[in-house]
Amino acid sequence: MNLKRKWQDTLSFPGIALRCETCGAVTGSLMALGLVFGREKLDDQEGYFASLISAREFCHRFEKELGSTMCGDILESEFGKRYDLTDPEQVAEWQSAGAQDKCTAVVKKATRIAAEIILSEEK
């Protein structure tokens, strides 16, 4: 397995291909939770439903802190407007408005929430 390539495959996550849909921080966190709590066999329905408990808890806590799991809603909340991230002019405006710091803060919050869920289950 080429881990570098696997990491590169996640680059289309931000807002689901820059469409302002599910936040990439949410998608990445849910993937991490799935790796920890997910079922081991595809036909394990009980394991599947059990794994959804941590995913739902994550989404609930993320929404409580940020208001939504949707990139467009988070952009509006954090930046005061929605940006069309497929438009180079709006991307430049978004970056000038602090995209690096503000979006990194969202990723940090998501990571903290996911880590807390994982660590609470390990006790």
Buried (B, 14 or more C-beta within 10 A) or exposed (E): EEEEEEEEEEEEBBBBEBEBBBBBBBBBBBEBBBEEBBBEEEEEEEBEEEBBEBBEBBBEBBBEEBEBBBBBBBBBBBBEEBBBBEEEEBBEBBEEBEBEEBBEBBBEBBBEBBEEBBEEEEE
